[in-house]
Amino acid sequence: MEKNALTVFKADLQSQMALVNRILTLVEQRATGLTADDPIRLESVAYQIHNLYNAVEDLLKLVAAHFENQITDTAHCHTALLQRMTQEVQGIRPALLSEECYIILSRWENSPQSTRLVLCTPRLTCR
């Protein structure tokens, strides 16, 4: 990767990670003390979790685009992207998602009403 492209890629990653962290902070703040009998806050948390999933997915798309690791099957692009990010591309990039994180994110992708809180980082693990 040429130096200018790498600089742009790094800036894009930092910006997207900042967005992921901002949304994560909102999820954590709004989920504190959350109870099932508070539908307005529950809906707010669910909305922010949806935003978190999308921000993580956009982060993964950035990586795929910059490393020419494109997903061409648009019918299954979400699942294919998650699967691709569990794979190391030797000499190009490491795997970005652990198997555990893949399973959790694929459940989210297949069940958008889920409100399961998962804190994912772009480094092999979910915490």
Stockholm file with secondary structure:
# STOCKHOLM 1.0

chainA/1-127         MEKNALTVFKADLQSQMALVNRILTLVEQRATGLTADDPIRLESVAYQIHNLYNAVEDLLKLVAAHFENQITDTAHCHTALLQRMTQEVQGIRPALLSEECYIILSRWENSPQSTRLVLCTPRLTCR
#=GR chainA/1-127 SS CCHHHHHHHHHHHHHHHHHHHHHHHHHHHHHTTCCTTCHHHHHHHHHHHHHHHHHHHHHHHHHHHHTTCCCCCGGGHHHHHHHHHTSCBTTTBCCCSCHHHHHHHHHHHHCTTCCCCCCBCSSSCBC
#=GC SS_cons         CCHHHHHHHHHHHHHHHHHHHHHHHHHHHHHTTCCTTCHHHHHHHHHHHHHHHHHHHHHHHHHHHHTTCCCCCGGGHHHHHHHHHTSCBTTTBCCCSCHHHHHHHHHHHHCTTCCCCCCBCSSSCBC
//
